[in-house]
Amino acid sequence: MSDAYLILADGTVFAGRSIGAKGKALGETVFTTGMTGYVETLTDPSYYGQIVTQTFPLIGNYGVMTRDFESKKSWVRGYIVRELCDNPSNFRCEGTLDDFLKQQGIIGICGIDTRALTKKLREAGVMNGMIISGKTAQDFKPDSQLLEQIKSYAIVDAVKIVNTDEGKDLTPGFESDRSDKKPAKKVVLFDFGAKANIQRELEKRGCNVKVVPYNTPAQTVLAMAPDGIMLSNGPGDPAENVGVIEEIRKLCEYGKIPVFGICLGHQMLALARGAKTSKLKYGHRGGNHPVKDTGTGRVYITSQNHGYAVEPASLPDFARLSFVNVNDETCEGVDYTDIPAFSVQFHPEACGGPHDTNFLFDRFLKMMEENHAS
């Protein structure tokens, strides 16, 4: 392995070894605490524009398997691990993580003190960084010009970049209902950078899913006469998506179709209803985040991946805070009392795990059934 360096915007330099592709990678440096699920992390569109640090010390031990992909490619800008396993062992393994990173053109670094890096990001907050590897790294000399380049990086047009040009149907479409006793519930899934497992969970429950692009007009969705609307996860600042938020507002004004929002979808639904969002110091990323149900007091362990949050104090009177983060008391869910809609900041479709809040998909299905019966 050749030399590689991670340079943070504050001038801190970590020296390590190159993994994946060679060259330069500039992005927002974040960390995720997941002990497993690195394949899902690498293929989650929500990580667009970010250099991802895995806090778990050994990554790549079970290789890469395409069936676990959350999208067709990797969206991360760079990848940081303490130790990379180059000899994976798993009956489903289709190749090594290093080979996958090379195929995807992802520049990475290993052999650095990821605990020290994580501690810095927790104390100082998320900051931009750059990974330099290969021949470029041989002449590496950080200077003011390079640091200015790193500091000036910003994630923009994230949803637009990760989105498909047209709806991607994995199911036959609305034209053909399932042939079981109950007609399939027709769900429109807005693709803001949707993880594939959201669609899988809906289909598992007999739903007929129609995936539509992020900028689909409300009028077009209403013309499809769906039983429910799913607002997916996605990357970037939710407030940047002004046009999308306006279309969600129109769907809410119609107020007759159940709506379920996850992560970015949760944030944009709140913005459409008059609430505000703000950026967190270092975000929530990983599979071990506790959230409390405000109604029952029960705590669930959840998977999360977000850098922004809805401000609880900004919620309107017709919105109820349904879940809060146990660690920092940030908003983790909202129920709307004036329309059939609810949303959560965490990922109930999490794969791999935890599955504690998977029941929320059943709640969405029940909401559609009750709405259809009324």
C-alpha positions in Angstrom: 0.0 0.0 0.0 1.2 3.5 -0.8 1.2 6.5 1.5 -2.0 8.5 2.1 -3.0 11.5 4.1 -6.1 12.9 5.6 -6.1 16.7 6.0 -8.8 18.4 7.9 -9.9 22.0 7.5 -8.3 23.0 10.8 -4.9 21.9 9.5 -4.8 18.5 11.3 -3.0 15.8 9.3 -3.4 12.0 9.7 -0.9 9.8 7.9 -1.9 6.3 6.8 -2.0 3.9 3.9 -4.0 4.1 0.7 -6.9 1.9 0.0 -9.3 1.9 -2.9 -8.7 4.3 -5.8 -5.7 6.7 -5.9 -5.9 10.5 -6.1 -7.7 13.2 -4.1 -11.1 13.1 -2.4 -12.6 16.3 -0.9 -15.7 16.2 1.2 -17.4 16.7 4.6 -15.7 14.4 7.1 -18.2 12.4 9.3 -18.2 9.3 11.4 -20.6 6.4 11.8 -20.7 4.1 14.8 -22.1 1.0 13.1 -20.4 -2.3 14.0 -21.7 -3.9 10.8 -23.5 -2.8 7.6 -20.5 -1.1 5.9 -21.8 -2.3 2.5 -25.2 -0.5 3.1 -23.3 2.6 4.3 -21.2 2.8 1.2 -24.2 2.5 -1.1 -26.6 4.8 0.9 -27.2 7.9 -1.2 -27.6 9.9 2.1 -23.8 9.9 2.4 -23.3 11.9 -0.8 -20.6 14.5 -0.5 -19.1 13.0 2.7 -15.9 11.3 3.6 -17.1 8.5 5.9 -15.1 7.3 9.0 -16.0 3.9 10.4 -15.4 3.9 14.2 -15.5 0.1 14.4 -11.8 -0.9 14.1 -12.0 -3.7 11.6 -13.9 -3.3 8.4 -14.3 -5.6 5.4 -14.3 -8.9 7.2 -17.3 -10.3 5.4 -16.5 -8.8 2.0 -19.0 -7.3 -0.4 -22.3 -8.7 -1.6 -24.5 -6.9 -4.2 -27.8 -8.1 -2.7 -27.1 -5.8 0.3 -26.7 -2.7 -1.8 -29.0 0.2 -0.9 -28.5 1.7 -4.4 -26.7 0.8 -7.6 -23.4 2.5 -6.6 -21.4 4.1 -3.8 -22.0 7.8 -3.2 -19.4 8.6 -0.5 -16.6 11.0 -1.4 -14.0 9.1 0.6 -13.6 6.3 3.1 -11.7 6.0 6.3 -11.1 2.8 8.4 -8.6 1.8 11.1 -7.9 -1.7 9.7 -9.0 -3.1 6.3 -9.5 -6.8 6.1 -8.1 -8.1 2.8 -9.1 -11.8 3.4 -12.9 -11.7 4.0 -14.8 -14.9 5.1 -18.5 -15.3 4.5 -20.5 -17.7 2.4 -22.2 -14.7 0.6 -18.9 -12.9 -0.2 -18.5 -11.7 -3.8 -15.2 -9.9 -3.4 -13.1 -7.7 -1.2 -14.0 -4.3 0.1 -10.7 -2.9 -1.4 -11.6 -4.2 -4.9 -15.1 -2.7 -4.5 -13.6 0.7 -3.6 -11.4 0.6 -6.6 -14.3 -0.4 -8.9 -16.3 2.5 -7.6 -13.5 5.0 -7.8 -13.7 5.7 -4.0 -10.4 7.0 -2.5 -9.7 5.7 1.0 -7.2 5.6 3.8 -6.5 3.1 6.5 -4.1 2.7 9.4 -4.9 6.0 11.1 -6.2 6.5 14.6 -9.9 6.6 14.0 -10.6 7.1 17.7 -8.6 10.3 17.7 -10.3 11.5 14.5 -13.8 10.7 16.0 -13.0 12.5 19.2 -11.9 15.6 17.2 -15.1 15.6 15.1 -17.2 15.2 18.3 -15.5 18.1 20.0 -15.0 20.5 17.1 -17.9 19.4 15.0 -18.1 18.0 11.5 -15.5 19.6 9.3 -14.3 19.4 5.7 -11.4 17.2 4.8 -9.3 15.8 1.9 -7.7 12.4 1.4 -4.6 12.4 -0.8 -3.1 9.1 -1.9 -0.9 7.5 -4.6 1.7 9.5 -6.5 0.1 12.8 -5.4 0.8 12.0 -1.8 4.6 11.5 -2.4 5.0 15.3 -2.8 2.5 16.1 -0.1 3.0 19.5 1.6 0.0 21.1 3.2 -0.2 24.8 2.6 -2.6 27.7 3.0 -3.9 27.3 -0.5 -4.8 23.7 0.1 -6.5 24.4 3.4 -8.6 27.2 1.8 -9.7 24.7 -0.9 -10.8 22.3 1.8 -12.6 24.9 3.8 -14.5 26.2 0.8 -16.1 22.8 0.0 -19.9 22.7 0.3 -22.5 20.0 -0.5 -25.0 21.5 -2.9 -27.8 20.1 -5.1 -27.4 16.8 -3.3 -30.9 15.4 -3.9 -30.8 16.4 -7.6 -27.4 14.7 -8.1 -28.3 11.3 -6.5 -31.8 11.1 -8.0 -32.9 9.1 -10.9 -34.0 10.8 -14.1 -37.2 8.8 -14.1 -39.1 6.6 -11.8 -37.6 3.2 -11.2 -40.2 0.4 -10.8 -39.0 -2.8 -9.2 -42.7 -3.9 -9.1 -45.0 -4.2 -12.1 -46.6 -0.8 -11.4 -50.1 0.5 -10.6 -51.6 -1.2 -13.7 -51.6 -4.7 -12.2 -52.8 -5.3 -8.6 -51.6 -8.4 -6.7 -53.8 -11.5 -7.1 -54.3 -12.1 -3.4 -57.5 -11.6 -1.4 -56.9 -8.0 -0.7 -56.0 -5.5 -3.5 -52.5 -4.2 -3.2 -52.1 -0.8 -1.5 -50.6 1.6 -4.1 -47.8 3.6 -2.6 -46.0 6.5 -4.4 -42.4 6.6 -3.1 -40.6 9.9 -3.6 -37.0 9.2 -4.4 -34.8 11.8 -2.6 -32.0 9.3 -2.5 -34.1 6.4 -1.3 -32.5 3.4 0.3 -33.7 0.2 -1.5 -34.8 -1.4 1.7 -37.7 1.1 2.1 -39.2 -0.3 -1.1 -38.5 -3.8 0.1 -40.3 -3.3 3.4 -43.4 -1.9 1.6 -43.4 -4.8 -0.9 -43.0 -7.3 1.9 -46.4 -6.0 3.2 -48.1 -6.4 -0.2 -47.8 -2.9 -1.4 -47.5 -2.0 -5.1 -44.8 0.7 -5.1 -44.3 3.4 -7.7 -41.0 5.2 -7.4 -41.1 8.8 -8.7 -38.3 11.4 -9.1 -37.7 14.0 -6.3 -39.2 16.8 -8.4 -42.5 15.1 -9.3 -45.4 17.7 -9.0 -48.1 17.1 -6.4 -50.7 17.2 -9.2 -49.0 14.3 -11.0 -49.0 12.2 -7.8 -52.6 12.9 -7.0 -53.6 11.9 -10.5 -52.1 8.5 -9.7 -54.7 8.1 -6.9 -52.3 6.3 -4.5 -53.3 4.9 -1.2 -50.2 6.3 0.5 -47.2 8.5 -0.1 -43.7 7.7 1.2 -41.1 10.5 1.5 -37.7 8.9 1.4 -34.3 9.6 3.0 -31.7 11.5 1.1 -28.6 13.7 1.4 -27.8 17.3 2.1 -29.6 20.3 3.7 -33.4 19.8 3.6 -34.1 23.5 3.4 -32.2 23.7 0.1 -35.0 21.8 -1.6 -37.5 24.7 -1.9 -39.4 23.4 -4.9 -39.8 19.9 -3.4 -41.0 21.3 -0.1 -43.7 23.4 -1.9 -45.0 20.2 -3.7 -45.1 18.4 -0.3 -47.1 21.3 1.1 -49.6 21.0 -1.7 -50.0 17.2 -0.9 -50.6 18.1 2.7 -53.2 20.7 1.8 -55.1 18.0 -0.1 -54.9 16.1 3.2 -56.6 12.9 2.2 -53.7 10.5 1.5 -51.6 9.0 4.3 -48.0 10.3 4.3 -45.0 8.6 5.9 -41.6 10.4 5.9 -38.2 9.0 6.8 -35.1 11.0 7.5 -34.8 13.7 4.8 -38.5 13.1 4.0 -39.3 13.7 7.7 -37.4 17.0 7.6 -38.9 18.3 4.4 -42.4 17.3 5.6 -41.8 19.4 8.7 -40.6 22.3 6.6 -43.6 22.0 4.4 -45.8 22.3 7.5 -44.1 25.4 8.8 -41.4 24.0 11.1 -37.6 24.8 10.9 -34.5 22.6 10.6 -30.9 23.2 11.7 -27.5 21.5 11.3 -26.3 19.3 14.2 -22.7 19.7 15.5 -21.6 16.2 14.3 -24.9 14.5 13.4 -26.2 11.0 14.2 -24.8 8.1 12.1 -24.7 4.5 13.1 -26.9 1.6 14.3 -27.0 2.2 18.1 -29.0 5.4 18.6 -31.6 5.3 21.4 -34.9 7.1 20.8 -37.8 7.4 23.3 -41.5 7.2 22.4 -43.0 10.3 24.0 -46.4 8.6 24.4 -45.3 5.3 26.1 -41.8 6.2 27.4 -40.4 3.1 25.7 -36.9 3.3 24.3 -36.0 1.8 20.9 -32.5 1.3 19.4 -32.4 2.8 15.9 -30.2 3.2 12.9 -29.6 6.8 11.9 -27.7 8.8 9.3 -28.4 12.6 9.3 -26.6 15.9 9.9 -29.7 18.0 10.2 -32.7 17.9 12.6 -36.2 19.4 13.0 -36.3 22.1 15.8 -39.0 20.9 18.3 -39.9 24.4 19.4 -40.8 25.3 15.8 -43.4 22.6 15.4 -46.9 24.0 14.8 -49.9 23.3 17.1 -51.2 20.5 14.9 -47.9 18.6 15.2 -46.9 16.4 18.1 -43.4 15.3 19.0 -43.6 11.5 18.9 -40.0 10.5 19.4 -37.0 12.2 21.0 -33.3 11.2 21.0 -32.3 10.0 24.4 -28.7 11.3 24.1 -29.4 14.9 23.1 -33.2 15.3 23.1 -33.4 16.3 19.5 -36.5 15.6 17.5 -36.8 12.0 16.2 -40.4 11.9 15.1 -43.5 13.9 14.5 -47.2 13.0 14.3 -49.6 15.4 12.5 -53.1 15.6 14.0 -54.8 17.5 11.2 -53.9 15.1 8.4 -53.1 11.4 8.2 -49.3 11.9 8.3 -46.3 11.0 10.5 -42.6 10.9 10.1 -39.4 9.8 11.8 -35.8 10.9 11.7 -34.3 7.4 12.1 -34.5 4.4 9.7 -37.2 1.8 10.5 -36.2 -0.1 7.4 -32.6 -0.4 8.6 -30.5 -3.1 7.0 -28.4 -4.3 8.6 -30.4 -3.7 11.7 -31.6 -2.9 14.3 -35.2 -3.7 13.4 -36.8 -2.4 16.6 -39.0 0.2 14.8 -39.9 -1.9 11.8 -43.5 -1.8 13.1 -43.9 1.7 11.7 -44.4 0.3 8.3 -47.3 -1.7 9.7 -48.6 1.5 11.2 -48.4 3.1 7.7 -50.3 0.1 6.2 -53.0 0.3 8.8 -53.4 4.0 8.2 -53.9 3.4 4.5 -56.5 0.6 5.3 -58.4 2.8 7.7 -58.3 5.7 5.3 -59.7 3.5 2.5 -62.5 2.2 4.7 -63.6 5.6 5.8 
